[in-house]
Amino acid sequence: MPPSPSPTPPRASSPPVRVRALPRTYRQSVSEPAVRGTSVVTFTLMLTAPAVLTAALLRPRGSGRRGR
């Protein structure tokens, strides 16, 4: 059985070309500005905080924990 041919050596790759990033130009929005209201973060906190506090208050307290 003849020996298998040796694999061809990998080609030397050329160095990557660097492209300079250009700053984006500012364009005015075409849509109307949104009506100012409650932010999403504030709305989420107002919605979830009472539920979390209620769940903490209603959580059953076991008598098996001692030393704390």
N, CA, C and O atoms as a CHARMM CRD file, in Angstrom:
* protein
*
  272
    1    1 MET  N      0.85700  -1.17600   0.00000 PROA 1      0.00000
    2    1 MET  CA     0.00000   0.00000   0.00000 PROA 1      0.00000
    3    1 MET  C      0.90200   1.23800   0.00000 PROA 1      0.00000
    4    1 MET  O      1.79700   1.35000   0.83700 PROA 1      0.00000
    5    2 PRO  N      0.67000   2.16700  -0.93500 PROA 2      0.00000
    6    2 PRO  CA     1.53900   3.35300  -1.00600 PROA 2      0.00000
    7    2 PRO  C      1.23800   4.30500   0.14600 PROA 2      0.00000
    8    2 PRO  O      0.10300   4.36400   0.61900 PROA 2      0.00000
    9    3 PRO  N      2.23800   5.04500   0.59900 PROA 3      0.00000
   10    3 PRO  CA     2.01100   6.00500   1.69600 PROA 3      0.00000
   11    3 PRO  C      1.07500   7.12200   1.25000 PROA 3      0.00000
   12    3 PRO  O      1.07700   7.53600   0.09000 PROA 3      0.00000
   13    4 SER  N      0.28400   7.59200   2.19200 PROA 4      0.00000
   14    4 SER  CA    -0.64700   8.67800   1.85500 PROA 4      0.00000
   15    4 SER  C      0.12900   9.97400   1.68200 PROA 4      0.00000
   16    4 SER  O      1.13700  10.19900   2.35100 PROA 4      0.00000
   17    5 PRO  N     -0.34600  10.81900   0.78400 PROA 5      0.00000
   18    5 PRO  CA     0.37100  12.09100   0.56000 PROA 5      0.00000
   19    5 PRO  C      0.28300  12.97900   1.79000 PROA 5      0.00000
   20    5 PRO  O     -0.71800  12.98600   2.50600 PROA 5      0.00000
   21    6 SER  N      1.34300  13.71700   2.01500 PROA 6      0.00000
   22    6 SER  CA     1.35700  14.61100   3.17800 PROA 6      0.00000
   23    6 SER  C      0.40600  15.77700   2.93600 PROA 6      0.00000
   24    6 SER  O      0.24900  16.22700   1.80100 PROA 6      0.00000
   25    7 PRO  N     -0.22500  16.26300   3.99100 PROA 7      0.00000
   26    7 PRO  CA    -1.16500  17.38700   3.80300 PROA 7      0.00000
   27    7 PRO  C     -0.41700  18.63400   3.37100 PROA 7      0.00000
   28    7 PRO  O      0.74000  18.85000   3.73300 PROA 7      0.00000
   29    8 THR  N     -1.10200  19.44200   2.59500 PROA 8      0.00000
   30    8 THR  CA    -0.46900  20.67900   2.12300 PROA 8      0.00000
   31    8 THR  C     -0.38400  21.65800   3.28000 PROA 8      0.00000
   32    8 THR  O     -1.31100  21.75200   4.08500 PROA 8      0.00000
   33    9 PRO  N      0.71200  22.38000   3.37000 PROA 9      0.00000
   34    9 PRO  CA     0.85600  23.34800   4.47400 PROA 9      0.00000
   35    9 PRO  C     -0.15600  24.48400   4.31200 PROA 9      0.00000
   36    9 PRO  O     -0.50700  24.84500   3.18900 PROA 9      0.00000
   37   10 PRO  N     -0.62700  25.04900   5.43200 PROA 10     0.00000
   38   10 PRO  CA    -1.60700  26.14000   5.33600 PROA 10     0.00000
   39   10 PRO  C     -0.96500  27.38200   4.73200 PROA 10     0.00000
   40   10 PRO  O      0.21900  27.65800   4.92600 PROA 10     0.00000
   41   11 ARG  N     -1.77600  28.11000   4.00300 PROA 11     0.00000
   42   11 ARG  CA    -1.28600  29.35000   3.38700 PROA 11     0.00000
   43   11 ARG  C     -1.12100  30.43000   4.45700 PROA 11     0.00000
   44   11 ARG  O     -1.86300  30.48600   5.43800 PROA 11     0.00000
   45   12 ALA  N     -0.15000  31.25700   4.23800 PROA 12     0.00000
   46   12 ALA  CA     0.04700  32.39100   5.14200 PROA 12     0.00000
   47   12 ALA  C     -1.04100  33.40700   4.84200 PROA 12     0.00000
   48   12 ALA  O     -1.14700  33.89900   3.71800 PROA 12     0.00000
   49   13 SER  N     -1.84500  33.71900   5.84100 PROA 13     0.00000
   50   13 SER  CA    -2.93700  34.66100   5.60700 PROA 13     0.00000
   51   13 SER  C     -2.41000  36.08300   5.67600 PROA 13     0.00000
   52   13 SER  O     -1.47100  36.39200   6.41000 PROA 13     0.00000
   53   14 SER  N     -3.04100  36.93200   4.89100 PROA 14     0.00000
   54   14 SER  CA    -2.63000  38.34000   4.90100 PROA 14     0.00000
   55   14 SER  C     -3.16700  38.99200   6.15900 PROA 14     0.00000
   56   14 SER  O     -4.20000  38.56500   6.67500 PROA 14     0.00000
   57   15 PRO  N     -2.49600  40.01100   6.66700 PROA 15     0.00000
   58   15 PRO  CA    -2.96800  40.67700   7.89300 PROA 15     0.00000
   59   15 PRO  C     -4.33500  41.30800   7.65500 PROA 15     0.00000
   60   15 PRO  O     -4.62400  41.74900   6.54200 PROA 15     0.00000
   61   16 PRO  N     -5.18900  41.35800   8.69300 PROA 16     0.00000
   62   16 PRO  CA    -6.52800  41.92800   8.50700 PROA 16     0.00000
   63   16 PRO  C     -6.45600  43.41300   8.18000 PROA 16     0.00000
   64   16 PRO  O     -5.59400  44.13700   8.67700 PROA 16     0.00000
   65   17 VAL  N     -7.36700  43.84000   7.34700 PROA 17     0.00000
   66   17 VAL  CA    -7.41700  45.24100   6.94400 PROA 17     0.00000
   67   17 VAL  C     -8.17500  46.01000   8.02300 PROA 17     0.00000
   68   17 VAL  O     -9.27400  45.61500   8.41100 PROA 17     0.00000
   69   18 ARG  N     -7.60500  47.07700   8.49800 PROA 18     0.00000
   70   18 ARG  CA    -8.25800  47.89600   9.52600 PROA 18     0.00000
   71   18 ARG  C     -9.12100  48.96000   8.86400 PROA 18     0.00000
   72   18 ARG  O     -8.67600  49.67700   7.96800 PROA 18     0.00000
   73   19 VAL  N    -10.34500  49.04400   9.31700 PROA 19     0.00000
   74   19 VAL  CA   -11.27000  50.04500   8.79600 PROA 19     0.00000
   75   19 VAL  C    -11.57800  50.99800   9.93500 PROA 19     0.00000
   76   19 VAL  O    -11.95600  50.57100  11.02600 PROA 19     0.00000
   77   20 ARG  N    -11.41800  52.26600   9.68700 PROA 20     0.00000
   78   20 ARG  CA   -11.70400  53.24800  10.72800 PROA 20     0.00000
   79   20 ARG  C    -13.20300  53.43800  10.85200 PROA 20     0.00000
   80   20 ARG  O    -13.91200  53.57300   9.85500 PROA 20     0.00000
   81   21 ALA  N    -13.67500  53.44500  12.08900 PROA 21     0.00000
   82   21 ALA  CA   -15.09900  53.64300  12.33500 PROA 21     0.00000
   83   21 ALA  C    -15.41600  55.12600  12.22100 PROA 21     0.00000
   84   21 ALA  O    -14.74600  55.96800  12.81900 PROA 21     0.00000
   85   22 LEU  N    -16.42400  55.42200  11.46300 PROA 22     0.00000
   86   22 LEU  CA   -16.82800  56.81000  11.29100 PROA 22     0.00000
   87   22 LEU  C    -17.97400  57.11100  12.24300 PROA 22     0.00000
   88   22 LEU  O    -18.84400  56.26400  12.44700 PROA 22     0.00000
   89   23 PRO  N    -17.99000  58.30300  12.82800 PROA 23     0.00000
   90   23 PRO  CA   -19.09500  58.64700  13.72700 PROA 23     0.00000
   91   23 PRO  C    -20.39600  58.76100  12.93600 PROA 23     0.00000
   92   23 PRO  O    -20.41100  59.19200  11.78300 PROA 23     0.00000
   93   24 ARG  N    -21.47600  58.36600  13.58700 PROA 24     0.00000
   94   24 ARG  CA   -22.76700  58.45200  12.92300 PROA 24     0.00000
   95   24 ARG  C    -23.25400  59.89600  12.93800 PROA 24     0.00000
   96   24 ARG  O    -23.01100  60.64400  13.88600 PROA 24     0.00000
   97   25 THR  N    -23.92900  60.25900  11.89200 PROA 25     0.00000
   98   25 THR  CA   -24.48800  61.60100  11.85200 PROA 25     0.00000
   99   25 THR  C    -25.82000  61.59100  12.58200 PROA 25     0.00000
  100   25 THR  O    -26.55600  60.60600  12.51200 PROA 25     0.00000
  101   26 TYR  N    -26.13400  62.65200  13.26900 PROA 26     0.00000
  102   26 TYR  CA   -27.37700  62.74800  14.03400 PROA 26     0.00000
  103   26 TYR  C    -28.50000  63.17200  13.10600 PROA 26     0.00000
  104   26 TYR  O    -28.36800  64.12100  12.33400 PROA 26     0.00000
  105   27 ARG  N    -29.60400  62.44900  13.19800 PROA 27     0.00000
  106   27 ARG  CA   -30.78600  62.81100  12.42900 PROA 27     0.00000
  107   27 ARG  C    -31.95100  62.97900  13.38100 PROA 27     0.00000
  108   27 ARG  O    -32.09500  62.21800  14.33700 PROA 27     0.00000
  109   28 GLN  N    -32.76800  63.95800  13.12600 PROA 28     0.00000
  110   28 GLN  CA   -33.94800  64.17900  13.94600 PROA 28     0.00000
  111   28 GLN  C    -34.92500  63.03500  13.74800 PROA 28     0.00000
  112   28 GLN  O    -35.03000  62.47900  12.65500 PROA 28     0.00000
  113   29 SER  N    -35.63000  62.69000  14.79900 PROA 29     0.00000
  114   29 SER  CA   -36.62600  61.63200  14.72300 PROA 29     0.00000
  115   29 SER  C    -37.81800  62.12400  13.92200 PROA 29     0.00000
  116   29 SER  O    -38.21000  63.28700  14.02100 PROA 29     0.00000
  117   30 VAL  N    -38.38400  61.24000  13.13900 PROA 30     0.00000
  118   30 VAL  CA   -39.53500  61.59300  12.33100 PROA 30     0.00000
  119   30 VAL  C    -40.81100  61.52500  13.15600 PROA 30     0.00000
  120   30 VAL  O    -41.77100  62.24600  12.88400 PROA 30     0.00000
  121   31 SER  N    -40.82500  60.64900  14.17600 PROA 31     0.00000
  122   31 SER  CA   -42.03100  60.47000  14.98500 PROA 31     0.00000
  123   31 SER  C    -42.15500  61.57800  16.02200 PROA 31     0.00000
  124   31 SER  O    -41.19900  62.29200  16.32500 PROA 31     0.00000
  125   32 GLU  N    -43.35700  61.69300  16.54800 PROA 32     0.00000
  126   32 GLU  CA   -43.62000  62.67300  17.59700 PROA 32     0.00000
  127   32 GLU  C    -43.00000  62.20300  18.90700 PROA 32     0.00000
  128   32 GLU  O    -42.95600  60.99700  19.15100 PROA 32     0.00000
  129   33 PRO  N    -42.52000  63.10500  19.75700 PROA 33     0.00000
  130   33 PRO  CA   -41.97900  62.67700  21.04800 PROA 33     0.00000
  131   33 PRO  C    -43.07000  62.04900  21.91700 PROA 33     0.00000
  132   33 PRO  O    -44.23300  62.44800  21.85900 PROA 33     0.00000
  133   34 ALA  N    -42.68200  61.08200  22.70700 PROA 34     0.00000
  134   34 ALA  CA   -43.63100  60.37300  23.56100 PROA 34     0.00000
  135   34 ALA  C    -44.13000  61.28900  24.66600 PROA 34     0.00000
  136   34 ALA  O    -43.41500  62.17900  25.12900 PROA 34     0.00000
  137   35 VAL  N    -45.35800  61.05900  25.07600 PROA 35     0.00000
  138   35 VAL  CA   -45.93600  61.82700  26.17500 PROA 35     0.00000
  139   35 VAL  C    -45.24900  61.37900  27.45700 PROA 35     0.00000
  140   35 VAL  O    -45.13500  60.18300  27.72600 PROA 35     0.00000
  141   36 ARG  N    -44.79300  62.34600  28.24300 PROA 36     0.00000
  142   36 ARG  CA   -44.09000  62.01100  29.48100 PROA 36     0.00000
  143   36 ARG  C    -45.08100  61.46900  30.48700 PROA 36     0.00000
  144   36 ARG  O    -46.11600  62.07700  30.76100 PROA 36     0.00000
  145   37 GLY  N    -44.74700  60.32800  31.02500 PROA 37     0.00000
  146   37 GLY  CA   -45.58200  59.71100  32.04700 PROA 37     0.00000
  147   37 GLY  C    -44.67300  59.00900  33.02900 PROA 37     0.00000
  148   37 GLY  O    -43.51900  59.39500  33.21100 PROA 37     0.00000
  149   38 THR  N    -45.19400  57.98700  33.65300 PROA 38     0.00000
  150   38 THR  CA   -44.40700  57.21200  34.60200 PROA 38     0.00000
  151   38 THR  C    -43.42400  56.34500  33.82600 PROA 38     0.00000
  152   38 THR  O    -43.79500  55.68900  32.85300 PROA 38     0.00000
  153   39 SER  N    -42.17500  56.34800  34.26100 PROA 39     0.00000
  154   39 SER  CA   -41.18100  55.52700  33.57700 PROA 39     0.00000
  155   39 SER  C    -41.46400  54.05100  33.82800 PROA 39     0.00000
  156   39 SER  O    -42.18300  53.69100  34.76100 PROA 39     0.00000
  157   40 VAL  N    -40.89900  53.22300  32.99800 PROA 40     0.00000
  158   40 VAL  CA   -41.11100  51.78100  33.10900 PROA 40     0.00000
  159   40 VAL  C    -40.56300  51.27200  34.44200 PROA 40     0.00000
  160   40 VAL  O    -41.17600  50.41200  35.07500 PROA 40     0.00000
  161   41 VAL  N    -39.42000  51.79300  34.86900 PROA 41     0.00000
  162   41 VAL  CA   -38.81600  51.34700  36.12500 PROA 41     0.00000
  163   41 VAL  C    -39.71000  51.71700  37.31100 PROA 41     0.00000
  164   41 VAL  O    -39.95000  50.89200  38.19300 PROA 41     0.00000
  165   42 THR  N    -40.19600  52.94400  37.33000 PROA 42     0.00000
  166   42 THR  CA   -41.06200  53.37800  38.42400 PROA 42     0.00000
  167   42 THR  C    -42.35700  52.57700  38.44300 PROA 42     0.00000
  168   42 THR  O    -42.82000  52.16500  39.50700 PROA 42     0.00000
  169   43 PHE  N    -42.93800  52.35600  37.27900 PROA 43     0.00000
  170   43 PHE  CA   -44.17100  51.57900  37.20300 PROA 43     0.00000
  171   43 PHE  C    -43.95800  50.15500  37.69900 PROA 43     0.00000
  172   43 PHE  O    -44.80200  49.61300  38.41300 PROA 43     0.00000
  173   44 THR  N    -42.83700  49.54600  37.32400 PROA 44     0.00000
  174   44 THR  CA   -42.54200  48.18200  37.76100 PROA 44     0.00000
  175   44 THR  C    -42.36600  48.12300  39.26800 PROA 44     0.00000
  176   44 THR  O    -42.86400  47.20100  39.91300 PROA 44     0.00000
  177   45 LEU  N    -41.66500  49.09400  39.83600 PROA 45     0.00000
  178   45 LEU  CA   -41.47900  49.11700  41.28800 PROA 45     0.00000
  179   45 LEU  C    -42.80500  49.33000  42.00900 PROA 45     0.00000
  180   45 LEU  O    -43.06600  48.68900  43.02700 PROA 45     0.00000
  181   46 MET  N    -43.63500  50.21800  41.49500 PROA 46     0.00000
  182   46 MET  CA   -44.93100  50.46000  42.14300 PROA 46     0.00000
  183   46 MET  C    -45.82100  49.22600  42.05300 PROA 46     0.00000
  184   46 MET  O    -46.66300  49.00400  42.92400 PROA 46     0.00000
  185   47 LEU  N    -45.64500  48.43500  41.02400 PROA 47     0.00000
  186   47 LEU  CA   -46.47100  47.24700  40.85100 PROA 47     0.00000
  187   47 LEU  C    -45.97700  46.07600  41.68800 PROA 47     0.00000
  188   47 LEU  O    -46.78200  45.34100  42.26000 PROA 47     0.00000
  189   48 THR  N    -44.66300  45.89500  41.76500 PROA 48     0.00000
  190   48 THR  CA   -44.13400  44.69500  42.42400 PROA 48     0.00000
  191   48 THR  C    -43.81700  44.87900  43.90700 PROA 48     0.00000
  192   48 THR  O    -43.88400  43.90900  44.66300 PROA 48     0.00000
  193   49 ALA  N    -43.47800  46.07800  44.34300 PROA 49     0.00000
  194   49 ALA  CA   -43.08700  46.28000  45.73800 PROA 49     0.00000
  195   49 ALA  C    -44.19100  45.88800  46.71900 PROA 49     0.00000
  196   49 ALA  O    -43.89900  45.17800  47.68200 PROA 49     0.00000
  197   50 PRO  N    -45.43400  46.30800  46.52900 PROA 50     0.00000
  198   50 PRO  CA   -46.47100  45.87800  47.47900 PROA 50     0.00000
  199   50 PRO  C    -46.66500  44.36400  47.50000 PROA 50     0.00000
  200   50 PRO  O    -46.91800  43.78800  48.55800 PROA 50     0.00000
  201   51 ALA  N    -46.55000  43.72700  46.35800 PROA 51     0.00000
  202   51 ALA  CA   -46.72100  42.27000  46.30800 PROA 51     0.00000
  203   51 ALA  C    -45.59600  41.56400  47.05200 PROA 51     0.00000
  204   51 ALA  O    -45.83900  40.59300  47.76800 PROA 51     0.00000
  205   52 VAL  N    -44.37400  42.04400  46.88700 PROA 52     0.00000
  206   52 VAL  CA   -43.23400  41.42300  47.56800 PROA 52     0.00000
  207   52 VAL  C    -43.34400  41.62800  49.07300 PROA 52     0.00000
  208   52 VAL  O    -43.10500  40.69700  49.84300 PROA 52     0.00000
  209   53 LEU  N    -43.70000  42.82900  49.49800 PROA 53     0.00000
  210   53 LEU  CA   -43.83400  43.09500  50.93100 PROA 53     0.00000
  211   53 LEU  C    -44.98000  42.28100  51.54100 PROA 53     0.00000
  212   53 LEU  O    -44.85400  41.76900  52.65400 PROA 53     0.00000
  213   54 THR  N    -46.08600  42.16100  50.82100 PROA 54     0.00000
  214   54 THR  CA   -47.20900  41.36100  51.31800 PROA 54     0.00000
  215   54 THR  C    -46.81500  39.89700  51.43600 PROA 54     0.00000
  216   54 THR  O    -47.15500  39.24200  52.42100 PROA 54     0.00000
  217   55 ALA  N    -46.11400  39.38600  50.45700 PROA 55     0.00000
  218   55 ALA  CA   -45.67700  37.98900  50.50400 PROA 55     0.00000
  219   55 ALA  C    -44.73000  37.76400  51.67900 PROA 55     0.00000
  220   55 ALA  O    -44.78300  36.71600  52.32300 PROA 55     0.00000
  221   56 ALA  N    -43.86100  38.74200  51.96600 PROA 56     0.00000
  222   56 ALA  CA   -42.93800  38.60300  53.09100 PROA 56     0.00000
  223   56 ALA  C    -43.69400  38.63000  54.42400 PROA 56     0.00000
  224   56 ALA  O    -43.34200  37.90200  55.35200 PROA 56     0.00000
  225   57 LEU  N    -44.72600  39.46300  54.51700 PROA 57     0.00000
  226   57 LEU  CA   -45.49900  39.53700  55.76700 PROA 57     0.00000
  227   57 LEU  C    -46.36600  38.29700  55.97800 PROA 57     0.00000
  228   57 LEU  O    -46.56200  37.86400  57.11400 PROA 57     0.00000
  229   58 LEU  N    -46.87700  37.73200  54.90500 PROA 58     0.00000
  230   58 LEU  CA   -47.76700  36.57900  55.03000 PROA 58     0.00000
  231   58 LEU  C    -47.02300  35.25400  55.06300 PROA 58     0.00000
  232   58 LEU  O    -47.64600  34.20300  55.21400 PROA 58     0.00000
  233   59 ARG  N    -45.73300  35.28200  54.92800 PROA 59     0.00000
  234   59 ARG  CA   -44.94700  34.04200  54.92200 PROA 59     0.00000
  235   59 ARG  C    -45.02400  33.38300  56.29600 PROA 59     0.00000
  236   59 ARG  O    -44.81500  34.03500  57.31900 PROA 59     0.00000
  237   60 PRO  N    -45.32100  32.10400  56.31100 PROA 60     0.00000
  238   60 PRO  CA   -45.43400  31.43900  57.61500 PROA 60     0.00000
  239   60 PRO  C    -44.07900  31.37300  58.31400 PROA 60     0.00000
  240   60 PRO  O    -43.05000  31.09200  57.70000 PROA 60     0.00000
  241   61 ARG  N    -44.11500  31.63700  59.59000 PROA 61     0.00000
  242   61 ARG  CA   -42.89500  31.60000  60.39600 PROA 61     0.00000
  243   61 ARG  C    -42.84600  30.27400  61.12300 PROA 61     0.00000
  244   61 ARG  O    -43.68700  30.00200  61.98000 PROA 61     0.00000
  245   62 GLY  N    -41.87500  29.45000  60.79100 PROA 62     0.00000
  246   62 GLY  CA   -41.77500  28.15500  61.44800 PROA 62     0.00000
  247   62 GLY  C    -41.15700  28.28500  62.83200 PROA 62     0.00000
  248   62 GLY  O    -40.31300  29.15000  63.06600 PROA 62     0.00000
  249   63 SER  N    -41.58100  27.42100  63.74700 PROA 63     0.00000
  250   63 SER  CA   -41.02800  27.45900  65.10600 PROA 63     0.00000
  251   63 SER  C    -39.80200  26.55200  65.22900 PROA 63     0.00000
  252   63 SER  O    -39.22400  26.44700  66.31100 PROA 63     0.00000
  253   64 GLY  N    -39.40300  25.90600  64.15400 PROA 64     0.00000
  254   64 GLY  CA   -38.26300  24.97900  64.21200 PROA 64     0.00000
  255   64 GLY  C    -36.92300  25.67800  64.17900 PROA 64     0.00000
  256   64 GLY  O    -35.90400  25.05000  64.46800 PROA 64     0.00000
  257   65 ARG  N    -36.88600  26.92600  63.84600 PROA 65     0.00000
  258   65 ARG  CA   -35.61400  27.65300  63.76600 PROA 65     0.00000
  259   65 ARG  C    -35.29000  28.23500  65.12800 PROA 65     0.00000
  260   65 ARG  O    -36.04800  29.04900  65.65500 PROA 65     0.00000
  261   66 ARG  N    -34.19600  27.83200  65.68600 PROA 66     0.00000
  262   66 ARG  CA   -33.78500  28.39000  66.97100 PROA 66     0.00000
  263   66 ARG  C    -32.35300  28.88000  66.85600 PROA 66     0.00000
  264   66 ARG  O    -31.57300  28.37600  66.04800 PROA 66     0.00000
  265   67 GLY  N    -32.02600  29.84400  67.65400 PROA 67     0.00000
  266   67 GLY  CA   -30.65600  30.37000  67.67300 PROA 67     0.00000
  267   67 GLY  C    -30.42700  31.47900  66.66600 PROA 67     0.00000
  268   67 GLY  O    -29.28600  31.85200  66.39500 PROA 67     0.00000
  269   68 ARG  N    -31.48600  31.99800  66.12200 PROA 68     0.00000
  270   68 ARG  CA   -31.31500  33.11200  65.17000 PROA 68     0.00000
  271   68 ARG  C    -32.11000  34.30200  65.61100 PROA 68     0.00000
  272   68 ARG  O    -32.09600  35.33600  64.94300 PROA 68     0.00000
